[in-house]
Amino acid sequence: MYRVHLMPSGAAFEVSAHQTVLQGALEADVPFPNRCQIGACASCLCRLVEGDVRYHLEPMLTEQEKEQGWIFACQAIPCSDLVVSFEESDDY
């Protein structure tokens, strides 16, 4: 199990190594923006501030978005504890 901290709210939840970040949030009743849950709508787009994720299928992100740390929570599977943010800045 990995722990995910949401910034700036400070909410936290656990995600198994086989769940996506979004699945873990919804299972823990943590509000998390989402619509399609397949990576097409970008509602769950957030920034990875700390930690590592992997994907079964690489999401459609530009190289610049990847460098800035953007992830699709509906597709991202944690490989460590995470800190994610819905804010543009990662100054926490």
C-alpha positions as CSV (number, residue, x, y, z in Angstrom):
1,M,0.0,0.0,0.0
2,Y,1.2,3.5,-0.8
3,R,0.0,6.7,0.8
4,V,-1.1,9.6,-1.4
5,H,-1.2,13.2,0.0
6,L,-3.3,15.8,-1.9
7,M,-2.2,19.4,-2.0
8,P,-3.2,22.0,-1.1
9,S,-6.1,20.3,0.8
10,G,-3.8,18.0,2.9
11,A,-6.2,15.0,2.4
12,A,-4.5,11.6,2.3
13,F,-5.5,8.1,1.3
14,E,-4.0,4.7,0.6
15,V,-3.7,3.0,-2.8
16,S,-2.6,-0.6,-3.4
17,A,0.2,-1.3,-5.9
18,H,-2.5,-2.5,-8.4
19,Q,-4.8,0.5,-8.2
20,T,-4.7,3.8,-10.0
21,V,-4.5,7.0,-7.9
22,L,-8.1,7.8,-8.8
23,Q,-9.4,4.4,-7.8
24,G,-7.7,4.7,-4.4
25,A,-9.2,8.2,-3.9
26,L,-12.7,7.1,-4.9
27,E,-12.5,4.0,-2.7
28,A,-11.5,6.1,0.2
29,D,-14.4,8.6,-0.5
30,V,-11.9,11.4,-1.2
31,P,-13.3,13.9,-3.6
32,F,-11.2,13.8,-6.8
33,P,-12.1,15.4,-10.2
34,N,-13.0,12.8,-12.8
35,R,-15.4,12.0,-15.6
36,C,-14.3,9.3,-18.1
37,Q,-11.8,7.4,-16.0
38,I,-9.9,6.3,-19.1
39,G,-7.6,9.3,-19.7
40,A,-9.6,11.0,-22.4
41,C,-11.2,14.0,-20.6
42,A,-8.2,15.2,-18.5
43,S,-10.5,16.0,-15.5
44,C,-8.2,14.1,-13.2
45,L,-5.0,15.7,-14.5
46,C,-2.8,16.7,-11.5
47,R,0.9,17.3,-10.8
48,L,3.2,14.8,-9.2
49,V,5.1,16.7,-6.6
50,E,6.8,13.7,-5.0
51,G,7.0,10.0,-5.8
52,D,6.9,7.8,-8.8
53,V,4.1,6.3,-10.9
54,R,3.8,3.9,-13.8
55,Y,1.2,3.3,-16.5
56,H,-0.1,0.2,-18.3
57,L,-0.6,2.5,-21.3
58,E,1.3,5.7,-21.5
59,P,-1.1,8.7,-21.4
60,M,-1.3,11.4,-24.1
61,L,0.9,14.0,-22.5
62,T,3.3,16.4,-24.2
63,E,7.0,16.2,-23.3
64,Q,6.6,19.6,-21.6
65,E,3.6,18.4,-19.5
66,K,5.7,15.3,-18.5
67,E,8.6,17.5,-17.5
68,Q,6.3,19.7,-15.4
69,G,5.1,16.6,-13.6
70,W,1.5,16.3,-14.9
71,I,-0.1,12.9,-14.5
72,F,-3.5,11.3,-15.3
73,A,-4.7,10.0,-11.9
74,C,-7.1,7.6,-13.6
75,Q,-4.1,5.9,-15.3
76,A,-1.3,6.4,-12.8
77,I,-0.3,3.5,-10.6
78,P,1.9,4.4,-7.6
79,C,5.3,3.0,-7.3
80,S,6.0,4.9,-4.0
81,D,4.2,7.2,-1.6
82,L,3.0,10.3,-3.5
83,V,2.3,13.9,-3.1
84,V,0.0,15.3,-5.8
85,S,-1.3,18.7,-6.4
86,F,-4.1,20.3,-8.4
87,E,-2.2,23.7,-8.3
88,E,0.2,25.0,-10.9
89,S,2.9,25.6,-8.3
90,D,4.7,22.9,-6.4
91,D,6.0,25.1,-3.6
92,Y,4.8,23.2,-0.5
